[in-house]
Amino acid sequence: MRDNPERSRFELEVNGEVAYADYRRQPGTLVIAYVYAPPALRGTGTADRLMRSVAEAARAEGVRLRPLCGYAASWLRRHREHSDLLS
């Protein structure tokens, strides 16, 4: 995964396709506005790997996550090991 600050998104490239998580940075918080996986990557676990990387990046930066996207919110609910990151 890479952070693309120019586009305000985290990106994960797989087989030439890019899944991404749009974000906004606020003091102490990463607001996850939208998570997208191209049709060719859906059902492959790519969005899951992307969200794991986003959570790890937030933890490393010492910030919390505020999911606005339904996928990001449901992912965080399913992965309770990251519940401490919820703002």
Secondary structure, 3 states (H helix, E strand, C coil): CEEECCCCEEEEEECCEEEEEEEEEECCEEEEEEEECCHHHCCCCHHHHHHHHHHHHHHHHCCEEEECCHHHHHHHHHCHHHHHHEC
